[in-house]
């Protein structure tokens, strides 16, 4: 019994190491430039192990970009703080201790990879639109969700992928005070 547990935990550790190495490499260089050999080297394993555990780079990529936005329940948020709450949440997703770079990977890859772009669209449609429906009856929910998503992804693209100096140098509180009111308008204001 002990031997099976140690094998399982070793397998889980190897899977986690491969996934972490892939996420880091995909975030740094994108899907196309990341190779199985580079991922294996970063995980300190043989490249054959990557294929053994995941089958292909495509399958590994799909696992690496799985992401739940864990959107806050804005119905429990003071109406005047909806935009601030939402941008704070996304900053935490991008920069917080559990970020893992997955949103950056997905954003970078979605510009050149159809599967990643479809995954990004699906994630936002399945998570942002229902969040809005819970807090607003202002109408045009799909337009509002699209504006919110485009604004959030635009900030992420400039801050984490393109690394535009003025946006990178902004403190989180500056981003909240600059972007929060715009998101607030998208959520409950006139369009």
URGICOR-V644451 format. One record per backbone hydrogen bond with DSSP energy under -1.0 kcal/mol. NH is the residue of the N-H (numbers start at 1). CO is the residue of the C=O. If there is no record, write none. Layout:
nh=NH co=CO
nh=NH co=CO
//
This chain:
nh=5 co=1
nh=6 co=2
nh=7 co=3
nh=8 co=4
nh=9 co=5
nh=10 co=6
nh=11 co=7
nh=12 co=8
nh=13 co=9
nh=14 co=10
nh=15 co=11
nh=16 co=12
nh=17 co=13
nh=18 co=14
nh=19 co=15
nh=20 co=16
nh=21 co=17
nh=22 co=18
nh=23 co=19
nh=24 co=20
nh=25 co=21
nh=26 co=22
nh=27 co=23
nh=28 co=24
nh=29 co=25
nh=30 co=26
nh=34 co=30
nh=39 co=35
nh=40 co=36
nh=41 co=37
nh=42 co=38
nh=43 co=39
nh=45 co=40
nh=49 co=46
nh=51 co=47
nh=52 co=48
nh=53 co=49
nh=54 co=50
nh=55 co=51
nh=60 co=56
nh=61 co=57
nh=62 co=58
nh=63 co=59
nh=64 co=60
nh=65 co=61
nh=66 co=63
nh=74 co=72
nh=76 co=73
nh=77 co=74
nh=81 co=78
nh=82 co=79
nh=85 co=81
nh=86 co=82
nh=87 co=83
nh=88 co=84
nh=89 co=85
nh=90 co=86
nh=91 co=87
nh=92 co=88
nh=93 co=89
nh=94 co=90
nh=95 co=91
nh=96 co=92
nh=99 co=96
nh=102 co=99
nh=105 co=101
nh=106 co=102
nh=107 co=103
nh=108 co=104
nh=109 co=105
nh=110 co=106
nh=112 co=109
nh=113 co=109
nh=117 co=113
nh=118 co=114
nh=119 co=115
nh=120 co=116
nh=121 co=117
nh=122 co=118
nh=123 co=119
nh=124 co=120
nh=125 co=121
nh=126 co=122
nh=127 co=123
nh=128 co=124
nh=129 co=124
nh=131 co=127
nh=132 co=128
nh=133 co=129
nh=134 co=130
nh=135 co=132
nh=136 co=132
nh=144 co=140
nh=145 co=141
nh=146 co=142
nh=147 co=143
nh=148 co=144
nh=149 co=145
nh=150 co=146
nh=151 co=147
nh=152 co=148
nh=153 co=149
nh=154 co=150
nh=155 co=151
nh=156 co=152
nh=157 co=153
nh=158 co=154
nh=159 co=155
nh=160 co=156
nh=161 co=157
nh=162 co=157
nh=164 co=158
nh=168 co=164
nh=169 co=165
nh=175 co=171
nh=176 co=172
nh=177 co=173
nh=178 co=174
nh=179 co=175
nh=180 co=176
nh=183 co=179
nh=184 co=180
nh=185 co=181
nh=186 co=182
nh=187 co=183
nh=188 co=184
nh=189 co=185
//
